[in-house]
Amino acid sequence: MRMSLAQRVLLTWIFSLIFLIMLVLKLDSKIYWNWFLVFLPVWTFDTILILMLVVKMAGRCKPGYDPRDGQQNLRRRVWYLVAILLKLGFCLTLCARLERLTDIWLSVVCVPLWAVLVGAMVELGYNVFHYRRD
């Protein structure tokens, strides 16, 4: 599963556009769908990303794999997988809250999102300052 940069950008743009259209229609009360259906493009895109990450991580198990610089690459892919799963957790709890399936505080709903943002800041700081040791 190898996609070019243009294909990845187009796929991201299409799913984002579909989600935003559905979100605007739901917020304007033009459609009366369940919030879980409105977030379906987001979950479809995340499922595609998870499958691509799992396939790349499973590629390390094939015979003849050269593990040079593989530990850092594997660590980064595991972080990507955790970030996508946290984003999915945020979307699920947000939809459950919007559908009034559960009565949890909005601050509790946002905990996975905050964890992703803090992790992204740590990853960015590591990538910026790791190679600046002069």
VENJOTA-V276570 format. One record per helix or strand of 3 or more residues. SS is the DSSP state (a for helix, b for strand). FROM is the first residue (numbers start at 1). TO is the last residue. If there is no record, write none. Layout:
BEGIN
ss->[SS:SS]
from->[FROM:FROM]
to->[TO:TO]
END
This chain:
BEGIN
ss->[a:a:a:a:a:a]
from->[5:35:40:70:106:111]
to->[27:38:61:98:109:129]
END
